[in-house]
């Protein structure tokens, strides 16, 4: 079990990941279906009119390449959950990701990780007897620090740069497989690679979206991690079918940038982004100019508004 000091450090780090950015980035200027009726006689008491009809949202408020180019991992965090859902429903899965991505969790304004995990814990308490909420917070934060995708294996692994907070769970870190992954940020020009510990394996594939069944998403499924090479029962089992039953799904905003949704079983837990800075910068201009993008997953029968793939 994590020590109090380690757990406290991890929770502070997780809250920082979940909340940093919104105050620094203006909301993106893209169209959304209205969330309230502003034409009411009493403007101080608007009625919420937003309903989840993604087909209508996509038809009336299509997203263009320029809209998607304006989105960043930072400014998307400023939006309420209804608008985040609207963005997700108007994009497609894109290509199955390959290589390393930086990951960051976030919550619609007003939400936080501890409240959300505590809200959902009743659904899997029986499978996690003796596991504390602090341990779950530690695992949840670790799972979305970064991902490396091995396309030929159909496997994604969590790349953790600092295993110190997880040591009470891991024991001997020397037995954990490591890899050199691309560094992101300004230091990548001086030190292009960094060491990461690879944990929490998941299979990834095209599959049914839990929020929008009109088209597929890329599913990142932790429930069959034990079938992958390098699986460690401790702590990998905590994310799988005998533990929290984590399941992610992602869709591509633009090359190098995916928007994701994480679930405990079929219950929504949090939003997250996956970002490959080098790929995103390299492909940004071409994408904005209309360069074709491959969709590996089924895109559905409804045209994706103004987006040409």
N, C-alpha and C positions, 0 to 999 in steps of 0.2 A: 504493500500500500504506500502511496506517495507520502513523503513527509509534509508537514504543514508548510514549511518554507518553500519546498519545491512546488507544491500545489498552488500556493499563493502566487509564486512567480509565474506559473503557467496561466492562471486565470487572468492576471494583469496583462500578460502577453496576448491572450485570446481576445480580451475586450478591446485591446488596442487594434488588433487586426480587424475586428468587427466594426469598429466605430471610426477609425481614422479615415480622413478623406472628404466626407461630405461638406464640412465647413470650408474646405479649401477649393471645391470645384462647383461651378455653377451647373444647374440642371441642364441637360442637353436640350437643344431646340429641335425637337422632333414631334410629330403629331400623335395625339392620343384621343381616344374616345373620352367624352366628358365624364367626370366622376360625380358631379353634382349638377343639379338643375339651377342655373343662374338666372333663369327667367321668372322665378317665383316672385310673388308680391312682397314677401318678407325676405329681403336679402340677408338678414342676420341669421336666418334659419333655413338654409338651403337643404333640399332633400337629396339624399344620395340616390343616384339613378343608375350607377354603373352595374351592369349585369355581365356575367362571363358568357358572352356570345362571340367567340373568337373569329368565327367566319364573317360576322358582320363588321367587327373591328378591322379585320384585314381588308375587307372590301371598301369600307368608307375611309380608312386612314392608312393607306399603304405606306410602307417604308421604302425609300430610295437608297441607292448606294451612298449618296451624300449624307443621308440621315445616319446610316450605320457607321460611316467613317467618322462622324462626329461623336460617336459613343466611345467612352474610355472606361477602364476598370474603376476609375475614380468617380467620374460623374454619374455613372449608373447607380452608385450607392446613395445618391441624393434623392432617389425617387421613392414614392410610396409603393407598397407591394402590388397594388392593382396595376400600376404602370409598368412595373418590372414584369408582371405576368403578361401584359399586352405586348411588350417587346418580345418576350420568349415565344409567344404564339405566332408572331409574324415573321419568324426566321426559321430556317431549316437546319438540319443537322450538319450539313457540310461534309467535308472528308473526315474519316476516322483519324483522330490525331496521332501523330508520330513524334517521339522524342520527348524532351523535357519542357514542362510548363510550370510557371509560378502560380500558386493558387492562393486565394484570399476569400475568407467567408465574410458575409455582411448581412445586416438585417435592415428591414424597412425602418425608418425613423421611429424610435420608441421601443424597439425590441432588443433583446439581448440573449446571449447563449444560455446563461444559467437558467433564466425563466423558461426558455423553450425546452431545454432538456428535462427540467423538473416537471413540466407540463406533460411530456410524453412518457416519462419513466414508468408510469403505472402500467403501460401496455407491455413492457418487457421485464418488469421487476422479477417475475418468477424465474426467468432464464439467467438472471444476473445476481443471484443471491450472494450477498456479502460484498458486492461491488458498490462503492460509495459514489455519490454524485460528483465529488471532486475528481475521482478517477475517470469517470465518464467525460467530464469536461476536458481533462488532459488528453484523452484519446481522440475526442472529437476535434480538438484544435490541431492535434498532430496530423490527422488524416488529411486535412486541407491546407497543408503548408506548401506542397508542390507535388506534381505527378510526373512520372516518366512512363510513356506509352511504348510498348513493344509490339508493333503492328504484326510481325510475323508470328507472335505467340498469342495475340489477342489478350494480352495481360497488361494491366497498369499497376504500378507500384508507387507507394508514397515515398518521396525523397525527403529525408529529414536531415537538415544540416547540423543540428545540435541535439544529440540524444540524451544530454545530461538530465533534462526534466523527466525523461522516461526511464531512467536507470532503475528506479525502484521496481518497475515492472519487468525490465529486460534482463536484469542480472548481468551476465558477462557480455559486454558490447563487442568483444573481439570475435564472437561467433556470428555477428550480424553482417550480412553481405553489404559491401560498399561499392559505389561507382563514382566516377568523375562525371559531373553533369555541367552543362554550360552555365556560366555565371550571367546574371542579368543585372542591369543597372550600369552606371558609369565605370565601375571597376572592371567590367568585362573586357575593356580595351587593354588593360594592363595584365589582369589575371583572368584569362578566358574560361578557366574551369575551377570547380571546387568539389570537395569531397562530400558525399551524402550517404547516409545509411538508408537502405531500401527495406521498407516494411509494408504491412497491410496490403497484400496482393489482392487484386480484383480482376475479374474478367470484363472485357468491354466489347460491345457489339451493338448493332442496330436493333432497336426494340421499341415497344409501345411506350408512349409518353403517358404519365399518370395525370397530367393536367390538360393535355391537348391531344386527343386521339385522332385528329385529322391527318397527322403525319408523324413519322418516327423521329426519335431522338437517338443520340449515342448513349447507351446505358452503361454505367460503370457499376458492376455488381459484385459486392463483397461476400455474397452468400456462398460462393463456391471457391473461396480463396484456398481452402485446404487441398484443392486439386492441382495447385500450381507448384512449381519447383521453388524451394527456398521458404516454404510456409513454416512459420513458427507458431505453435499453439499459444504461446504466451509472448506477445499480447495479441497476435493476429486474430485469434478466435473471438475477441471482444467485438469485432466489427462484423462478424459473419452470422450465419443462420442460427448458431447457438448463443449469440450475444445480441447486439443491437439491430442486426439485420439491415445494415446500411445499404442504400441503393441510391446512386446518383444518376441524373440524366443531364445531358448538355446539348446545346445547339450553338452553331457558329454565328457570331455577330459579323465577323470578317476574318480573313486569314490571320492566324496567330492569336485570336481572341474568341473564347467561348463563354457563354452564360450558362450557369448550371443551377440545378435544384437538387437538394439532398433530402432523402426520406429515411425515416425509421420504419421499416416495413412499408406500408403504404401511406404513412402519415408524414406530411411535409415538416421538415426540420429547419432548413435555412437556405439562403441563396449563396452562390459563390461564383467566382470568375476563375478562368484558366487563361494565362497570358504568356506567350512566347514573344518577348520584346524584339528580338532580332527578326523573327519571321514577320511580326506585325509591321515593323518599320520598313522592311524590305518590300512587302506586298501592298502597302497602303495606297500608293499612287496608282498602281495597276488595277487594284480593286475599285477605286473611285472612278477610274476611267472606263470600267465595264469589262475588265478582263474576266473570262469565264472561270467559274469555281466548280469543282467537282462536288457532287452530292453522292456519298456512298450509301445513304439510307433513303428509304421511300419518302418522297416529298409530298405525297397526298394528291388529291384531285383538284384542290383549289389552287389557283395561281397565286403566287406570293406577291401580290400587289405590284409595286413598281420595281421589285428586285429581279434582275435578270441574272441567272446563274450561268 
